[in-house]
Amino acid sequence: MTRMSQLRWFTCLLLGAGAGPGLAQNLPADHPSVTVRGVTYTPRSVLARNMGSEADRVTQFPPHKVIGNIYYVGTTTLSSFLVVTPQGNILIDSTYERNVPTIAKSVEQLGFKFSDIKILLGNHAHGDHQEGDALVKQMSGAQVMAMAEDVPALKELKPGGKEHPVDRILHDGEQVTLGGTTLVAHLTPGHTRGCTTWTTTAQEGGKTYNVMFGCSLRPPAVVTPEVADEFTRSFKTVRALPCDVQLGDHGAQYNMREKFAKLKDGAPNPFIDPASCTLEADVEEAMFHALLAEQQAARP
Ligand SMILES: [Zn+2]
C-alpha cells in the first residue's frame, strides 16, 4: 500500500465509522453534554437516540392504540399517528416515502382502511417525517395541510421528482376538525421554521385527556440569533400547553418502547404520564443553553 492509498483508506474509515447513510455528513458533535433527570445527553447521543439504526428507521413497530381514538402506525424510530373518527381518519407524519407501505400495513392491521385517511398533517419539514406526503395523498386522496412557515422547506422534498402537495396552509393556533375531533396547530419553530406541535383531547374510561404531539426541539449545531429567538419562544409555548399524554416525532422522545412494553388489559394506560410531559423540553432547553454558552466561549 502506498502512502497515498493508506491515507485514503484511513479517511474512508473515519468518515464511514458509526453513521448510517445520510447521517455521516450531518453527524453532530459529542459536546456539550447536559444531564437531565439523571441521564446525560450530547447532540450526537440525542440524534442517535432519535434515529436508531437504518433498520430501525424502516422496520414496522407493532401498531398499537395509544389512547382513545389515537393509534401508533410508525416504524421503530419514526413516528406516525392515526387519529380515527366516524367521518374518516387523520394521519400525522408520513415519514420516508419508502415507509408508506409499512404505515399502510399497520393501519390495515389495526382494522382501518388506508383509503379512509382524509387529512394528512405533519410535525416538521424534514425527510424522515414528511418525505412520503405525496405518496400518501396519491394512495388515499387525503387533503394535505401544513404550517405556512414550513411550506418552503416542504417544497424542497421531492422524492422521485414528485412535487410536495399542500391543499391548505395553516397558521399558528388554527384548528383542524374531522368527525368530532379537533387538532390545534401550535407554531413551535427552531428545529424548522414551521415546526408544529399538535394538541387534541382523547377520551378513555369516561375521562378526557390532553394529548400533545410534540415537534422536535433539537437545536442545530450552530444557533443563529434568529433561531435562538425562535427556540426561546417555543420552549415557553410548549411548557404552557395542557398535557397528560406526551407524544413525539421520534418514539424515544416519550419513551415509547418502555411504555409500549407496559401496555396490558386492565392496567393503567402507561401513555398517560403528565410527569414526563416536559421531559423533552427539559433536555433540549438544557442543550440549547449549553450550545449557546459553548458558542459564546468560542468567540474571540
Ligand atoms: Zn428533524
Residues whose N, C-alpha, C, O or C-beta is under 5 A from the ligand:
A	BS01	ZN	H126 S216
